[in-house]
Amino acid sequence: TPLVPPMWHATMLGNPEPPSEPFPAWRGPHCQTLTGGHWYPFSPRVEDVRFDDFQALARINRYGGHTLCDGYTDAEHGVRCARYLRRLGASPLVCFAGLHHDTHEYVPPGDQVGPFLRAMSDRAACALLGLSPAAFDGVAAIILRAKTVVREALGIAEVFADPERAALVKRADMVLLATERRDLMADGPVAWGAMPEPLAERIHPWTPAEAWAEFRAEHERMVAEMGRAA
């Protein structure tokens, strides 16, 4: 009998079917991707990652859609991070990592809103459900698995394993966060804490089609640059 994570039945409709293959070939519940591929949240593999599935990033809104514009996508955020890193003089590989630092969000659980994820480990919040923070460790594990596999597939895991280069990508992410807050979000009464200076230019969001075209072009450009640098 295969071992499965707690609450895995919640991801399926009706009674679960028995595995059709002996464990460990059976990989648990899955979801279908844009190209007709499959993603197994509990047992993802590098070979499951398909570039064309990343188009979903151009249809996923950051901040859960809570922006003053009609949409601002994960794909656009990645492109703007990559271009900021290029202006800083970062290497093609670091720029590539900046483009793809959130690419793992193309599969479930997707672009989770940060405060919600942090709340899941808060004792007071968990007490409302009669649970302990440990009950949500599995969600963090699933996100980490997706992030690890996608970054390995893209060849950027080494960037995030290097504190100096990872800090550059994080800097780009935070500068874009500050810029997105200024340009795309309503004012609120709660302070966000220390933030870097936003970009001088204003963000005028792209359509999903434009975001995917720009994302694909940046990806292809940096792949070519890394090929010349190799």
C-alpha positions in Angstrom: 0.0 0.0 0.0 1.6 3.3 -1.0 2.1 6.0 1.6 0.4 9.2 0.8 0.4 12.6 2.5 -2.4 13.6 4.9 -5.5 15.1 3.4 -4.5 14.0 -0.2 -8.1 12.9 -0.8 -9.2 16.5 -0.6 -7.5 17.0 -4.0 -9.7 14.4 -5.7 -13.4 14.2 -6.5 -15.3 11.1 -5.4 -13.6 8.0 -4.0 -9.9 7.7 -4.9 -9.0 5.1 -7.4 -6.4 2.5 -6.5 -2.9 3.0 -8.0 -2.6 1.5 -11.5 1.1 1.0 -11.1 3.2 -0.4 -8.2 4.6 2.2 -5.8 6.8 4.2 -6.3 5.8 4.5 -10.0 2.4 5.7 -8.8 2.9 9.4 -7.9 -0.3 10.4 -6.2 -2.9 13.0 -7.3 -2.0 15.4 -10.2 -3.3 18.3 -12.1 -3.2 18.8 -15.9 -1.1 21.7 -17.3 -1.7 24.0 -20.1 0.0 21.8 -22.7 -1.7 18.6 -21.5 1.2 17.6 -19.3 0.8 16.6 -15.7 2.0 18.0 -12.4 2.2 15.9 -9.3 2.4 18.2 -6.3 3.6 15.5 -3.9 6.2 14.0 -6.2 7.2 16.5 -8.9 10.1 15.6 -11.3 12.3 17.7 -13.5 11.0 16.0 -16.6 7.5 17.3 -15.7 8.6 20.9 -16.4 7.6 22.2 -19.8 8.5 25.8 -20.9 5.2 26.3 -22.8 3.3 25.7 -19.6 4.9 28.8 -18.2 2.3 30.8 -20.2 0.1 30.3 -17.2 2.2 32.9 -15.5 0.8 35.5 -17.9 -2.7 34.7 -16.7 -1.9 34.7 -12.9 -2.4 38.0 -11.2 0.0 39.1 -8.5 -1.5 40.1 -5.1 -4.5 37.9 -5.7 -5.8 40.5 -8.1 -6.0 43.3 -5.5 -4.6 45.9 -7.7 -6.1 49.1 -9.1 -5.5 47.9 -12.7 -7.3 45.2 -14.5 -4.4 42.8 -14.1 -0.7 42.6 -13.3 0.8 39.2 -13.9 3.5 37.0 -12.5 5.1 36.9 -16.0 5.4 40.7 -16.1 6.9 40.9 -12.6 9.6 38.4 -13.7 10.5 40.3 -16.8 10.8 43.6 -14.9 13.0 41.9 -12.3 15.3 40.5 -15.0 15.6 43.9 -16.7 16.4 45.6 -13.4 19.2 43.1 -12.8 20.5 43.7 -16.3 20.7 47.4 -15.5 22.7 46.6 -12.4 25.2 44.7 -14.5 24.3 41.3 -13.2 25.5 38.2 -15.1 23.2 36.6 -17.6 22.6 33.6 -15.3 21.5 35.9 -12.4 19.2 37.9 -14.8 17.8 34.5 -15.9 17.2 33.6 -12.3 15.5 36.9 -11.8 13.2 36.2 -14.7 12.3 32.8 -13.2 12.4 33.4 -9.5 8.7 32.9 -9.2 8.2 30.6 -12.2 7.3 27.7 -9.8 4.0 29.5 -9.2 2.8 28.3 -12.6 1.5 25.1 -10.9 -0.6 24.7 -7.7 -0.6 26.1 -5.2 0.3 29.0 -7.5 0.9 32.6 -6.4 -0.1 32.5 -2.8 -0.5 35.8 -1.1 2.3 36.2 1.4 0.3 37.3 4.5 -2.0 34.3 4.1 1.0 31.9 4.0 2.5 33.6 7.1 -0.8 33.5 8.9 -0.9 29.7 8.5 2.0 29.4 10.9 0.6 31.9 13.4 -0.6 30.2 16.6 -3.5 32.7 17.1 -4.7 32.2 13.5 -4.4 28.4 13.7 -6.3 28.4 17.0 -9.4 29.7 15.2 -9.4 26.4 13.3 -8.4 24.3 16.3 -5.1 23.4 14.6 -1.4 23.8 15.4 1.0 25.6 13.0 2.6 22.2 12.3 -0.6 21.2 10.5 0.3 23.5 7.7 3.9 22.4 7.3 2.8 20.2 4.3 1.8 23.3 2.3 5.2 24.8 2.8 6.8 21.5 1.8 4.7 21.3 -1.5 5.8 24.9 -2.4 9.4 24.1 -1.6 9.2 20.9 -3.8 7.8 22.9 -6.7 10.4 25.6 -6.3 13.3 23.1 -6.1 12.2 21.1 -9.1 11.5 24.0 -11.4 14.7 25.8 -10.5 16.7 22.6 -11.1 15.0 22.2 -14.5 15.9 25.7 -15.5 19.5 25.4 -14.2 19.2 28.3 -11.7 19.4 26.4 -8.4 23.0 27.3 -8.0 22.1 31.1 -8.0 19.8 30.6 -5.1 22.3 28.5 -3.2 24.8 31.3 -3.4 24.0 34.0 -0.8 25.5 36.9 -2.8 23.7 36.1 -6.0 20.5 35.2 -4.2 20.6 38.6 -2.5 20.8 40.3 -5.9 17.6 38.5 -7.0 15.9 39.4 -3.7 16.9 43.0 -4.2 15.3 43.1 -7.6 12.1 41.4 -6.2 11.9 44.0 -3.4 12.5 47.0 -5.7 9.7 45.8 -7.9 7.5 45.2 -4.8 8.0 48.8 -3.8 7.3 50.0 -7.4 4.2 47.9 -7.7 2.9 49.2 -4.4 3.3 52.8 -5.6 1.9 52.3 -9.1 -0.7 49.6 -8.8 -2.1 49.4 -5.3 -4.4 51.5 -3.1 -3.1 53.3 -0.1 -3.7 51.5 3.2 -3.4 52.3 6.9 -0.9 49.5 7.7 2.8 50.1 7.2 4.7 47.6 5.1 8.0 48.1 6.9 11.3 49.2 5.4 11.2 49.2 1.6 13.7 50.1 -1.0 13.3 53.1 -3.3 11.0 52.2 -6.2 12.0 52.4 -9.8 12.0 55.8 -11.5 9.7 54.6 -14.3 6.1 53.9 -13.8 4.5 50.6 -14.4 1.8 50.5 -17.0 0.7 46.8 -17.0 0.7 44.7 -20.1 -2.1 42.5 -21.3 -1.6 38.7 -20.7 -0.6 38.3 -24.4 2.0 41.1 -24.1 3.3 39.7 -20.8 3.8 36.2 -22.3 5.5 37.7 -25.5 7.9 39.7 -23.3 8.5 36.8 -21.0 9.3 34.4 -23.8 11.5 37.0 -25.5 13.5 37.6 -22.3 13.9 33.9 -21.8 15.2 33.3 -25.3 17.5 36.3 -25.2 19.1 35.2 -21.9 19.5 31.6 -23.1 21.4 32.9 -26.1 23.5 35.2 -23.9 24.4 32.3 -21.6 25.2 30.2 -24.6 27.7 32.8 -25.8 29.1 33.2 -22.3 29.7 29.4 -21.9 
